[in-house]
Amino acid sequence: MMALAVTGRLNKQIAGDLGAREITVEVPRSQLMQKMRSKSLPELARMADKLKLAPRNPHGIKSG
């Protein structure tokens, strides 16, 4: 989830990619930010980058 959460895409966009409802993305993203004690999405993205969890594809979309 962290890899998708830090792509900078909107919850609605991620949900569309996954074929899920927006709330299905919103709640886990919020919980992840709380667990990581992140105050913002950019801060969470920096954490993911340091942990090498950030996706290689900047849009977080699977290719192929």
C-alpha positions in Angstrom: 0.0 0.0 0.0 2.8 2.4 0.8 4.1 2.3 -2.7 0.7 3.3 -4.1 0.1 5.9 -1.4 3.3 7.9 -2.1 2.8 8.2 -5.9 1.2 11.6 -5.5 -2.0 10.4 -7.2 -5.4 11.1 -5.8 -7.4 8.5 -3.9 -9.9 8.4 -6.7 -7.2 7.7 -9.3 -5.6 4.9 -7.3 -9.1 3.4 -6.7 -9.7 3.5 -10.4 -6.5 1.7 -11.1 -7.3 -1.0 -8.6 -11.0 -1.3 -9.6 -12.0 -0.4 -6.0 -14.0 2.3 -4.3 -12.3 5.5 -3.2 -12.9 4.8 0.5 -11.0 1.5 0.0 -7.9 3.6 -0.7 -8.6 6.6 1.6 -8.9 4.6 4.9 -5.6 2.6 4.5 -3.7 5.7 3.3 -4.9 7.6 6.4 -4.0 4.7 8.7 -0.6 4.4 7.1 0.1 8.1 7.6 -0.9 7.7 11.3 1.3 4.7 11.9 4.3 6.3 10.2 3.6 9.5 12.1 3.6 11.5 8.9 2.0 14.9 8.8 1.8 15.1 5.1 1.9 13.0 1.9 5.3 14.5 0.8 6.7 13.5 4.2 5.4 10.0 3.8 7.0 9.9 0.3 10.4 10.9 1.7 10.1 8.1 4.3 9.2 5.6 1.6 12.2 6.8 -0.5 14.6 6.4 2.4 13.2 2.9 3.0 13.4 2.1 -0.7 9.7 1.5 -0.9 8.9 4.2 -3.4 7.7 2.8 -6.8 10.0 3.0 -9.8 7.1 4.0 -12.0 6.2 7.6 -10.9 2.5 7.0 -11.5 2.4 3.7 -9.6 0.7 2.0 -12.5 1.7 -1.6 -13.4 3.0 -1.9 -16.9 2.3 -4.8 -19.1 
